[in-house]
Amino acid sequence: MAGNSVTSAGASKSGDHVRPTSKALTIGGIVFTVFVVSLMVAGIVLQILSKNSNPAIAHMRLNEWGDFLSGGCSLIAATWLIIGYFQQNRELRLMAKAIDLQGQELHNQVEETRQLVQSSIRHADAAEQAVKPRLVGKAESWIKERSEWRWNFENEGAPVTLLGIAAVAPLILERPSAAKLPLMLNRGEPHSLTLRGGASTEWYDNKRIRVTYRTSSDQERTRALMIVGTRMVEVPDETETK
């Protein structure tokens, strides 16, 4: 709709600019035609009036009269041919401009549609993240004497109910803060846990723990969290039990 209105507006403006020139050409052609016809009529009248005094005019043949008339008509025809050429040329330029405007508007509509689709995808992703839990872990302190690494474990997404948490061997989960399960994991509430198993923090890289929780839609799910440096992040190999 917007493209059609803009195109129509552009075409009308171009038409308003072209119309006076086309009208001037037409008026000029009519004036020139009247002028040539007037000359031809005046010539014929003068020839008729002077045929008694000029024997050559009195004895003009039909083909000579035809040549005289065809000369004037050819001049008129050539004039209108030139006028038609200029008018058609201007109309073609106007059509080309209108096509360019339509192409530009089509491009703009495609770009607007693409942006709307991207915006819809972003809103859908945001809505999904709003109802989806996001479990993360952050390293708190490393106690070298006991080879003990303390972490803060929290949920950065939608609230869930924690049903269980366990380390994947050879990692050892020493002390989860949640002594009583199930436990409600609200957004941004940290819970401490302690990991053992290695003599340095580098040993813990790529080790995993598994967390089982129940969502607000009463679905039980198990996610794996992998240690990467000083953070725990969710990994793709998610398993679910319903």
Accessible surface in RSA format (square Angstrom, percent):
REM  Atomic radii and reference values for relative SASA: ProtOr
REM  Chains: A
REM  Algorithm: Lee & Richards
REM  Probe-radius: 1.40
REM  Slices: 20
REM RES _ NUM      All-atoms   Total-Side   Main-Chain    Non-polar    All polar
REM                ABS   REL    ABS   REL    ABS   REL    ABS   REL    ABS   REL
RES MET A   1   186.02  96.3 157.85 104.5  28.16  67.1 127.44 108.4  58.58  77.6
RES ALA A   2    70.93  65.2  60.78  93.8  10.15  23.1  67.08  94.5   3.85  10.2
RES GLY A   3     3.97   4.9   0.00   N/A   3.97   4.9   3.81  10.5   0.16   0.4
RES ASN A   4   103.75  71.6 101.97  98.5   1.78   4.3  25.54  61.5  78.21  75.6
RES SER A   5    66.89  56.5  53.99  72.1  12.91  29.7  51.35 109.3  15.55  21.8
RES VAL A   6    68.82  45.3  65.91  59.7   2.91   7.0  68.14  59.2   0.68   1.8
RES THR A   7    11.43   8.1  11.43  11.6   0.00   0.0  10.11  13.6   1.32   2.0
RES SER A   8    69.86  59.0  60.96  81.4   8.90  20.5  38.85  82.7  31.01  43.4
RES ALA A   9    45.83  42.1  38.82  59.9   7.00  15.9  45.38  63.9   0.45   1.2
RES GLY A  10    17.31  21.3   0.00   N/A  17.31  21.3  15.79  43.3   1.51   3.4
RES ALA A  11    34.05  31.3  29.28  45.2   4.77  10.8  30.92  43.5   3.12   8.3
RES SER A  12    58.90  49.8  49.16  65.6   9.74  22.4  46.17  98.3  12.74  17.8
RES LYS A  13   148.54  72.5 140.91  86.5   7.63  18.2  87.09  78.4  61.46  65.5
RES SER A  14    25.72  21.7  19.31  25.8   6.40  14.8   8.78  18.7  16.94  23.7
RES GLY A  15     9.37  11.6   0.00   N/A   9.37  11.6   8.73  24.0   0.64   1.4
RES ASP A  16    83.74  58.7  73.24  72.9  10.50  24.8  29.66  69.8  54.08  53.9
RES HIS A  17   136.43  74.6 124.26  86.4  12.17  31.1  83.95  86.5  52.48  61.1
RES VAL A  18    21.97  14.5  21.97  19.9   0.00   0.0  21.97  19.1   0.00   0.0
RES ARG A  19   145.76  61.2 142.03  72.4   3.73   8.9  65.58  89.6  80.19  48.6
RES PRO A  20    81.84  59.6  72.17  65.8   9.67  35.2  77.86  64.3   3.98  24.7
RES THR A  21    54.00  38.4  49.47  50.2   4.52  10.8  31.71  42.6  22.28  33.7
RES SER A  22    27.46  23.2  27.17  36.3   0.29   0.7  21.63  46.1   5.83   8.2
RES LYS A  23   134.26  65.5 128.18  78.7   6.08  14.5  76.60  68.9  57.67  61.4
RES ALA A  24    61.75  56.8  48.78  75.3  12.97  29.5  53.85  75.8   7.90  20.9
RES LEU A  25    51.36  28.6  47.96  34.3   3.41   8.6  50.76  35.6   0.60   1.6
RES THR A  26    49.70  35.3  49.70  50.4   0.00   0.0  38.47  51.7  11.23  17.0
RES ILE A  27    89.93  51.2  89.64  66.8   0.29   0.7  89.93  64.8   0.00   0.0
RES GLY A  28    37.42  46.1   0.00   N/A  37.42  46.1  32.38  88.9   5.04  11.3
RES GLY A  29     1.10   1.4   0.00   N/A   1.10   1.4   0.57   1.6   0.53   1.2
RES ILE A  30    89.10  50.7  88.45  65.9   0.65   1.6  89.10  64.2   0.00   0.0
RES VAL A  31    93.29  61.4  90.30  81.7   2.99   7.2  92.37  80.3   0.92   2.5
RES PHE A  32    67.51  33.8  64.74  40.1   2.78   7.2  67.41  40.9   0.10   0.3
RES THR A  33    30.24  21.5  30.24  30.7   0.00   0.0  30.24  40.6   0.00   0.0
RES VAL A  34    89.33  58.8  86.95  78.7   2.38   5.7  89.15  77.5   0.18   0.5
RES PHE A  35   113.54  56.8 109.42  67.8   4.12  10.7 113.42  68.8   0.12   0.3
RES VAL A  36     7.19   4.7   7.19   6.5   0.00   0.0   7.19   6.2   0.00   0.0
RES VAL A  37    66.66  43.9  66.66  60.3   0.00   0.0  66.66  57.9   0.00   0.0
RES SER A  38    56.93  48.1  48.34  64.5   8.58  19.8  34.38  73.2  22.54  31.6
RES LEU A  39    99.86  55.6  92.23  66.0   7.63  19.2  92.57  65.0   7.29  19.6
RES MET A  40    24.82  12.9  23.56  15.6   1.26   3.0  23.95  20.4   0.87   1.2
RES VAL A  41    80.42  52.9  80.12  72.5   0.30   0.7  80.42  69.9   0.00   0.0
RES ALA A  42    47.01  43.2  40.50  62.5   6.51  14.8  46.69  65.8   0.31   0.8
RES GLY A  43    18.70  23.1   0.00   N/A  18.70  23.1  18.11  49.7   0.59   1.3
RES ILE A  44    46.91  26.7  46.91  34.9   0.00   0.0  46.91  33.8   0.00   0.0
RES VAL A  45    69.33  45.6  68.74  62.2   0.59   1.4  69.33  60.2   0.00   0.0
RES LEU A  46   116.37  64.8 115.60  82.7   0.77   1.9 115.74  81.3   0.63   1.7
RES GLN A  47    33.38  18.7  32.74  23.9   0.64   1.5   9.30  19.8  24.08  18.3
RES ILE A  48    94.46  53.8  88.86  66.2   5.60  13.5  90.42  65.1   4.04  11.0
RES LEU A  49   130.48  72.7 105.05  75.2  25.43  63.9 108.18  76.0  22.30  60.0
RES SER A  50    37.94  32.1  35.12  46.9   2.82   6.5  33.49  71.3   4.45   6.2
RES LYS A  51    93.11  45.4  91.48  56.1   1.62   3.9  38.85  35.0  54.26  57.8
RES ASN A  52   139.14  96.0 104.17 100.7  34.98  84.2  36.65  88.2 102.49  99.1
RES SER A  53    94.95  80.2  59.20  79.0  35.75  82.4  55.65 118.5  39.30  55.1
RES ASN A  54    58.18  40.1  57.03  55.1   1.16   2.8  10.23  24.6  47.95  46.4
RES PRO A  55    89.45  65.2  85.97  78.4   3.48  12.6  89.17  73.6   0.28   1.8
RES ALA A  56    75.32  69.3  56.31  86.9  19.00  43.2  67.32  94.8   8.00  21.2
RES ILE A  57    36.95  21.0  32.39  24.1   4.56  11.0  32.58  23.5   4.37  11.9
RES ALA A  58    50.37  46.3  19.72  30.4  30.65  69.7  21.31  30.0  29.06  77.0
RES HIS A  59   145.95  79.8 123.99  86.2  21.96  56.2  95.67  98.6  50.28  58.5
RES MET A  60    48.40  25.1  28.84  19.1  19.56  46.6  23.76  20.2  24.64  32.6
RES ARG A  61   174.28  73.2 168.11  85.7   6.17  14.7  46.26  63.2 128.02  77.6
RES LEU A  62   160.88  89.6 150.69 107.8  10.20  25.6 150.81 105.9  10.07  27.1
RES ASN A  63    97.95  67.5  84.40  81.6  13.55  32.6  46.23 111.3  51.72  50.0
RES GLU A  64    77.64  44.6  73.23  55.4   4.41  10.5  25.90  50.1  51.74  42.2
RES TRP A  65    59.28  23.8  59.28  28.7   0.00   0.0  46.36  24.7  12.92  21.0
RES GLY A  66    33.84  41.7   0.00   N/A  33.84  41.7  30.86  84.7   2.97   6.7
RES ASP A  67    98.57  69.0  89.71  89.3   8.87  21.0  28.28  66.6  70.29  70.1
RES PHE A  68    68.69  34.4  54.78  33.9  13.91  36.2  64.11  38.9   4.58  13.1
RES LEU A  69    70.67  39.4  70.67  50.6   0.00   0.0  70.67  49.6   0.00   0.0
RES SER A  70    57.60  48.7  51.52  68.8   6.07  14.0  43.57  92.8  14.03  19.7
RES GLY A  71    42.85  52.8   0.00   N/A  42.85  52.8  35.16  96.5   7.69  17.2
RES GLY A  72    11.79  14.5   0.00   N/A  11.79  14.5   8.82  24.2   2.97   6.7
RES CYS A  73    70.16  53.1  66.13  73.8   4.03   9.5  26.12  66.2  44.05  47.5
RES SER A  74    68.60  58.0  59.12  78.9   9.48  21.8  37.60  80.1  30.99  43.4
RES LEU A  75    91.57  51.0  87.35  62.5   4.22  10.6  91.02  63.9   0.55   1.5
RES ILE A  76    25.96  14.8  25.96  19.3   0.00   0.0  25.96  18.7   0.00   0.0
RES ALA A  77    63.25  58.2  51.29  79.2  11.96  27.2  58.90  82.9   4.36  11.5
RES ALA A  78    47.71  43.9  43.14  66.6   4.57  10.4  46.95  66.1   0.76   2.0
RES THR A  79    26.73  19.0  23.79  24.1   2.94   7.0  19.84  26.7   6.89  10.4
RES TRP A  80    88.29  35.4  81.95  39.7   6.34  14.9  76.25  40.7  12.04  19.5
RES LEU A  81   135.69  75.6 129.04  92.3   6.66  16.7 134.75  94.6   0.95   2.5
RES ILE A  82    98.04  55.8  96.23  71.7   1.81   4.4  98.04  70.6   0.00   0.0
RES ILE A  83    15.01   8.5  14.82  11.0   0.19   0.5  15.01  10.8   0.00   0.0
RES GLY A  84    32.21  39.7   0.00   N/A  32.21  39.7  28.73  78.8   3.49   7.8
RES TYR A  85   139.24  65.0 133.30  75.8   5.94  15.5  95.25  71.6  43.99  54.2
RES PHE A  86    97.71  48.9  97.56  60.4   0.15   0.4  97.59  59.2   0.13   0.4
RES GLN A  87    42.61  23.8  42.37  31.0   0.25   0.6   8.61  18.3  34.00  25.8
RES GLN A  88   111.36  62.3 109.58  80.1   1.78   4.2  22.79  48.5  88.57  67.2
RES ASN A  89    50.29  34.7  48.19  46.6   2.10   5.1   3.93   9.5  46.35  44.8
RES ARG A  90    51.32  21.5  50.08  25.5   1.23   2.9   7.21   9.8  44.11  26.7
RES GLU A  91    97.75  56.1  97.15  73.5   0.60   1.4  28.71  55.5  69.04  56.4
RES LEU A  92    99.90  55.6  95.20  68.1   4.70  11.8  95.51  67.1   4.39  11.8
RES ARG A  93   109.87  46.1 106.39  54.2   3.48   8.3  60.26  82.4  49.61  30.1
RES LEU A  94    43.21  24.1  41.12  29.4   2.09   5.3  42.65  30.0   0.56   1.5
RES MET A  95   112.84  58.4 110.00  72.8   2.84   6.8  91.21  77.5  21.63  28.7
RES ALA A  96    50.80  46.7  46.39  71.6   4.42  10.0  50.12  70.6   0.68   1.8
RES LYS A  97   118.91  58.0 116.89  71.7   2.02   4.8  64.96  58.5  53.95  57.5
RES ALA A  98    20.53  18.9  19.64  30.3   0.90   2.0  20.14  28.4   0.39   1.0
RES ILE A  99   110.27  62.7 108.30  80.7   1.97   4.7 108.30  78.0   1.97   5.3
RES ASP A 100   100.73  70.6  89.96  89.5  10.76  25.4  31.66  74.5  69.06  68.9
RES LEU A 101    58.52  32.6  57.94  41.5   0.57   1.4  58.45  41.1   0.06   0.2
RES GLN A 102    99.83  55.8  94.39  69.0   5.43  12.9  25.62  54.5  74.21  56.3
RES GLY A 103    40.14  49.5   0.00   N/A  40.14  49.5  33.13  90.9   7.00  15.7
RES GLN A 104    96.89  54.2  92.55  67.6   4.35  10.4  33.82  72.0  63.07  47.8
RES GLU A 105    27.69  15.9  27.69  20.9   0.00   0.0   3.85   7.4  23.84  19.5
RES LEU A 106   111.55  62.1 109.59  78.4   1.96   4.9 110.99  78.0   0.56   1.5
RES HIS A 107   111.90  61.2 107.01  74.4   4.90  12.5  66.02  68.0  45.89  53.4
RES ASN A 108    52.52  36.2  51.22  49.5   1.30   3.1  15.20  36.6  37.32  36.1
RES GLN A 109    70.73  39.6  69.05  50.5   1.68   4.0  28.52  60.7  42.21  32.0
RES VAL A 110    91.49  60.2  88.16  79.8   3.33   8.0  90.69  78.8   0.79   2.2
RES GLU A 111    56.95  32.7  56.16  42.5   0.79   1.9  28.36  54.9  28.59  23.3
RES GLU A 112   104.38  59.9 102.79  77.8   1.59   3.8  33.56  64.9  70.82  57.8
RES THR A 113    77.74  55.3  77.56  78.6   0.18   0.4  53.57  71.9  24.18  36.5
RES ARG A 114   110.20  46.3 104.82  53.4   5.38  12.8  62.38  85.3  47.81  29.0
RES GLN A 115    94.66  52.9  91.74  67.0   2.92   6.9  26.45  56.3  68.21  51.7
RES LEU A 116   122.47  68.2 121.33  86.8   1.13   2.8 121.80  85.5   0.66   1.8
RES VAL A 117    79.08  52.0  76.99  69.7   2.09   5.0  79.07  68.7   0.02   0.1
RES GLN A 118    73.46  41.1  71.78  52.5   1.68   4.0  22.09  47.0  51.37  39.0
RES SER A 119    30.07  25.4  30.07  40.1   0.00   0.0  13.00  27.7  17.07  23.9
RES SER A 120    69.72  58.9  60.70  81.0   9.02  20.8  35.73  76.1  33.99  47.6
RES ILE A 121    95.89  54.6  93.56  69.7   2.34   5.6  95.88  69.0   0.01   0.0
RES ARG A 122   147.82  62.1 142.03  72.4   5.80  13.8  70.98  97.0  76.84  46.6
RES HIS A 123   126.57  69.2 121.51  84.5   5.06  12.9  84.89  87.5  41.67  48.5
RES ALA A 124    60.87  56.0  48.04  74.1  12.83  29.2  56.28  79.3   4.58  12.1
RES ASP A 125    71.77  50.3  71.20  70.9   0.57   1.3  23.93  56.3  47.83  47.7
RES ALA A 126    61.95  57.0  49.33  76.1  12.61  28.7  56.61  79.7   5.34  14.1
RES ALA A 127    61.33  56.4  50.79  78.4  10.54  24.0  58.82  82.8   2.51   6.6
RES GLU A 128    93.01  53.4  87.83  66.4   5.18  12.3  30.80  59.6  62.21  50.8
RES GLN A 129    91.75  51.3  86.99  63.6   4.76  11.3  39.63  84.4  52.13  39.5
RES ALA A 130    71.43  65.7  44.29  68.3  27.15  61.8  54.66  77.0  16.78  44.4
RES VAL A 131   114.82  75.6  94.55  85.6  20.27  48.8  96.99  84.3  17.83  48.4
RES LYS A 132    67.67  33.0  65.74  40.3   1.93   4.6  23.92  21.5  43.75  46.6
RES PRO A 133     5.37   3.9   3.81   3.5   1.56   5.7   3.81   3.1   1.56   9.7
RES ARG A 134   111.97  47.0 111.56  56.9   0.41   1.0  32.12  43.9  79.85  48.4
RES LEU A 135     0.04   0.0   0.04   0.0   0.00   0.0   0.04   0.0   0.00   0.0
RES VAL A 136     4.99   3.3   4.99   4.5   0.00   0.0   4.99   4.3   0.00   0.0
RES GLY A 137     0.15   0.2   0.00   N/A   0.15   0.2   0.15   0.4   0.00   0.0
RES LYS A 138    79.18  38.6  78.88  48.4   0.30   0.7  38.04  34.2  41.14  43.8
RES ALA A 139    32.08  29.5   6.63  10.2  25.45  57.9   6.72   9.5  25.37  67.2
RES GLU A 140   105.79  60.7  70.70  53.5  35.09  83.6  25.15  48.6  80.64  65.8
RES SER A 141    46.99  39.7  38.66  51.6   8.33  19.2  41.07  87.5   5.92   8.3
RES TRP A 142    71.19  28.6  42.47  20.6  28.72  67.4  34.17  18.2  37.03  60.1
RES ILE A 143    37.17  21.2  34.36  25.6   2.81   6.8  37.17  26.8   0.00   0.0
RES LYS A 144   151.61  74.0 142.07  87.2   9.54  22.7  83.86  75.5  67.75  72.2
RES GLU A 145   156.19  89.7 116.68  88.3  39.50  94.1  71.75 138.8  84.43  68.9
RES ARG A 146   121.73  51.1 109.20  55.7  12.53  29.8  52.71  72.0  69.02  41.8
RES SER A 147    36.00  30.4  35.90  47.9   0.10   0.2  16.47  35.1  19.52  27.4
RES GLU A 148     7.55   4.3   7.55   5.7   0.00   0.0   0.17   0.3   7.38   6.0
RES TRP A 149     9.66   3.9   9.66   4.7   0.00   0.0   5.57   3.0   4.09   6.6
RES ARG A 150    78.42  32.9  78.42  40.0   0.00   0.0   8.80  12.0  69.62  42.2
RES TRP A 151     0.27   0.1   0.27   0.1   0.00   0.0   0.27   0.1   0.00   0.0
RES ASN A 152    47.40  32.7  47.26  45.7   0.14   0.3   2.12   5.1  45.28  43.8
RES PHE A 153     3.06   1.5   3.06   1.9   0.00   0.0   3.06   1.9   0.00   0.0
RES GLU A 154    23.99  13.8  23.99  18.2   0.00   0.0   0.10   0.2  23.89  19.5
RES ASN A 155     0.32   0.2   0.00   0.0   0.32   0.8   0.00   0.0   0.32   0.3
RES GLU A 156    41.16  23.6  34.90  26.4   6.26  14.9  18.31  35.4  22.85  18.7
RES GLY A 157     2.96   3.7   0.00   N/A   2.96   3.7   2.41   6.6   0.55   1.2
RES ALA A 158    16.54  15.2  12.58  19.4   3.96   9.0  16.05  22.6   0.49   1.3
RES PRO A 159    60.40  44.0  55.90  51.0   4.49  16.3  55.90  46.2   4.49  27.9
RES VAL A 160     3.05   2.0   1.23   1.1   1.82   4.4   3.05   2.7   0.00   0.0
RES THR A 161    28.52  20.3  28.46  28.9   0.06   0.1   9.48  12.7  19.04  28.8
RES LEU A 162     4.68   2.6   4.68   3.3   0.00   0.0   4.68   3.3   0.00   0.0
RES LEU A 163    46.73  26.0  26.68  19.1  20.05  50.4  27.55  19.3  19.18  51.6
RES GLY A 164    20.11  24.8   0.00   N/A  20.11  24.8  20.05  55.0   0.07   0.1
RES ILE A 165    26.28  15.0   5.61   4.2  20.67  49.8   6.25   4.5  20.03  54.3
RES ALA A 166    57.92  53.3  55.10  85.0   2.82   6.4  57.60  81.1   0.32   0.8
RES ALA A 167    28.00  25.7   3.04   4.7  24.97  56.8   3.08   4.3  24.92  66.0
RES VAL A 168    57.87  38.1  53.09  48.1   4.77  11.5  56.80  49.4   1.06   2.9
RES ALA A 169    88.78  81.6  65.03 100.4  23.75  54.0  66.15  93.1  22.64  60.0
RES PRO A 170    82.71  60.3  69.79  63.6  12.91  46.9  76.20  62.9   6.50  40.4
RES LEU A 171     7.56   4.2   0.00   0.0   7.56  19.0   0.00   0.0   7.56  20.4
RES ILE A 172    92.66  52.7  90.03  67.1   2.63   6.3  92.66  66.7   0.00   0.0
RES LEU A 173    33.32  18.6  10.39   7.4  22.92  57.6  10.39   7.3  22.92  61.7
RES GLU A 174    87.78  50.4  64.02  48.4  23.76  56.6  11.13  21.5  76.65  62.6
RES ARG A 175   112.88  47.4 111.73  57.0   1.15   2.7  60.55  82.8  52.33  31.7
RES PRO A 176    48.33  35.2  40.73  37.1   7.59  27.6  40.78  33.7   7.55  46.9
RES SER A 177    48.12  40.7  19.44  25.9  28.68  66.1  22.43  47.8  25.68  36.0
RES ALA A 178    15.38  14.1   2.97   4.6  12.42  28.2   9.61  13.5   5.77  15.3
RES ALA A 179    99.22  91.2  58.74  90.6  40.48  92.1  67.08  94.5  32.13  85.1
RES LYS A 180   176.82  86.3 168.02 103.1   8.79  20.9 114.14 102.7  62.68  66.8
RES LEU A 181    74.02  41.2  39.93  28.6  34.09  85.7  40.98  28.8  33.04  88.9
RES PRO A 182    86.97  63.4  66.30  60.4  20.66  75.1  66.67  55.0  20.29 126.1
RES LEU A 183    49.19  27.4  47.06  33.7   2.13   5.4  49.19  34.5   0.00   0.0
RES MET A 184    93.49  48.4  84.52  55.9   8.98  21.4  73.79  62.7  19.71  26.1
RES LEU A 185     0.69   0.4   0.53   0.4   0.16   0.4   0.69   0.5   0.00   0.0
RES ASN A 186    53.27  36.7  53.03  51.2   0.24   0.6  13.78  33.2  39.49  38.2
RES ARG A 187   160.52  67.4 139.63  71.2  20.88  49.7  50.09  68.5 110.43  66.9
RES GLY A 188    43.15  53.2   0.00   N/A  43.15  53.2  22.72  62.3  20.44  45.8
RES GLU A 189    73.75  42.3  72.40  54.8   1.35   3.2  30.81  59.6  42.94  35.1
RES PRO A 190    80.04  58.3  63.24  57.6  16.80  61.1  63.39  52.3  16.64 103.4
RES HIS A 191    36.45  19.9  32.55  22.6   3.90  10.0  26.61  27.4   9.84  11.4
RES SER A 192    36.80  31.1  32.53  43.4   4.27   9.8  19.90  42.4  16.90  23.7
RES LEU A 193     3.62   2.0   3.29   2.4   0.32   0.8   3.44   2.4   0.18   0.5
RES THR A 194     1.82   1.3   1.82   1.8   0.00   0.0   1.40   1.9   0.42   0.6
RES LEU A 195     0.00   0.0   0.00   0.0   0.00   0.0   0.00   0.0   0.00   0.0
RES ARG A 196    61.37  25.8  61.37  31.3   0.00   0.0  22.76  31.1  38.61  23.4
RES GLY A 197    39.66  48.9   0.00   N/A  39.66  48.9  12.86  35.3  26.81  60.0
RES GLY A 198     5.78   7.1   0.00   N/A   5.78   7.1   5.67  15.6   0.12   0.3
RES ALA A 199    83.00  76.3  65.24 100.7  17.76  40.4  66.16  93.2  16.84  44.6
RES SER A 200    46.91  39.6  45.45  60.7   1.46   3.4  30.81  65.6  16.10  22.5
RES THR A 201    40.64  28.9  37.57  38.1   3.07   7.3  17.59  23.6  23.05  34.8
RES GLU A 202   125.52  72.1 112.59  85.2  12.93  30.8  64.98 125.7  60.54  49.4
RES TRP A 203    78.20  31.4  65.90  31.9  12.30  28.9  51.30  27.4  26.90  43.6
RES TYR A 204     0.00   0.0   0.00   0.0   0.00   0.0   0.00   0.0   0.00   0.0
RES ASP A 205    57.78  40.5  52.05  51.8   5.73  13.6  17.33  40.8  40.46  40.3
RES ASN A 206   100.38  69.2  88.46  85.5  11.92  28.7  21.27  51.2  79.11  76.5
RES LYS A 207    45.49  22.2  43.47  26.7   2.03   4.8  23.18  20.9  22.31  23.8
RES ARG A 208    72.34  30.4  70.47  35.9   1.87   4.4  14.18  19.4  58.16  35.2
RES ILE A 209     0.14   0.1   0.14   0.1   0.00   0.0   0.14   0.1   0.00   0.0
RES ARG A 210    81.47  34.2  79.11  40.3   2.35   5.6  34.35  46.9  47.11  28.6
RES VAL A 211     0.00   0.0   0.00   0.0   0.00   0.0   0.00   0.0   0.00   0.0
RES THR A 212    37.71  26.8  37.61  38.1   0.09   0.2  18.58  25.0  19.13  28.9
RES TYR A 213     0.00   0.0   0.00   0.0   0.00   0.0   0.00   0.0   0.00   0.0
RES ARG A 214    73.32  30.8  72.07  36.7   1.24   3.0   7.91  10.8  65.40  39.6
RES THR A 215    19.30  13.7  12.67  12.8   6.63  15.8  13.39  18.0   5.90   8.9
RES SER A 216   115.17  97.3  71.39  95.3  43.78 100.8  52.03 110.8  63.14  88.5
RES SER A 217    78.73  66.5  50.14  66.9  28.58  65.8  53.23 113.3  25.50  35.7
RES ASP A 218   109.71  76.8  88.82  88.4  20.88  49.4  29.84  70.2  79.87  79.7
RES GLN A 219    53.77  30.1  52.44  38.3   1.33   3.2  11.69  24.9  42.07  31.9
RES GLU A 220    68.74  39.5  67.96  51.4   0.78   1.9  10.58  20.5  58.17  47.5
RES ARG A 221    55.78  23.4  55.78  28.4   0.00   0.0   0.66   0.9  55.12  33.4
RES THR A 222    19.71  14.0  19.71  20.0   0.00   0.0  11.85  15.9   7.86  11.9
RES ARG A 223    12.57   5.3  12.57   6.4   0.00   0.0   1.96   2.7  10.61   6.4
RES ALA A 224     0.68   0.6   0.05   0.1   0.62   1.4   0.05   0.1   0.62   1.7
RES LEU A 225     0.15   0.1   0.00   0.0   0.15   0.4   0.00   0.0   0.15   0.4
RES MET A 226    38.55  20.0  38.55  25.5   0.00   0.0  32.00  27.2   6.55   8.7
RES ILE A 227     0.31   0.2   0.31   0.2   0.00   0.0   0.31   0.2   0.00   0.0
RES VAL A 228    76.14  50.1  68.60  62.1   7.54  18.2  70.16  61.0   5.98  16.2
RES GLY A 229    37.83  46.7   0.00   N/A  37.83  46.7  34.35  94.3   3.48   7.8
RES THR A 230    88.73  63.1  83.77  84.9   4.96  11.8  55.94  75.1  32.80  49.6
RES ARG A 231    89.56  37.6  89.56  45.7   0.00   0.0  47.64  65.1  41.92  25.4
RES MET A 232     0.27   0.1   0.27   0.2   0.00   0.0   0.07   0.1   0.20   0.3
RES VAL A 233    55.39  36.4  54.54  49.4   0.85   2.0  55.39  48.1   0.00   0.0
RES GLU A 234    55.63  31.9  31.28  23.7  24.35  58.0  18.79  36.3  36.84  30.1
RES VAL A 235    14.19   9.3   5.22   4.7   8.97  21.6   6.93   6.0   7.26  19.7
RES PRO A 236   135.72  98.9 103.04  93.9  32.68 118.8 115.95  95.7  19.77 122.9
RES ASP A 237    64.64  45.3  51.60  51.4  13.04  30.8  51.48 121.2  13.15  13.1
RES GLU A 238    60.25  34.6  35.21  26.6  25.04  59.6  12.93  25.0  47.31  38.6
RES THR A 239    70.82  50.4  66.80  67.7   4.03   9.6  63.67  85.5   7.15  10.8
RES GLU A 240    79.73  45.8  50.90  38.5  28.83  68.6  18.03  34.9  61.70  50.4
RES THR A 241    78.06  55.5  73.23  74.2   4.83  11.5  72.70  97.6   5.36   8.1
RES LYS A 242   191.06  93.2 116.79  71.7  74.27 176.8  94.76  85.3  96.30 102.6
END  Absolute sums over single chains surface
CHAIN  1 A    15696.4      13604.3       2092.0       9956.7       5739.7
END  Absolute sums over all chains
TOTAL         15696.4      13604.3       2092.0       9956.7       5739.7
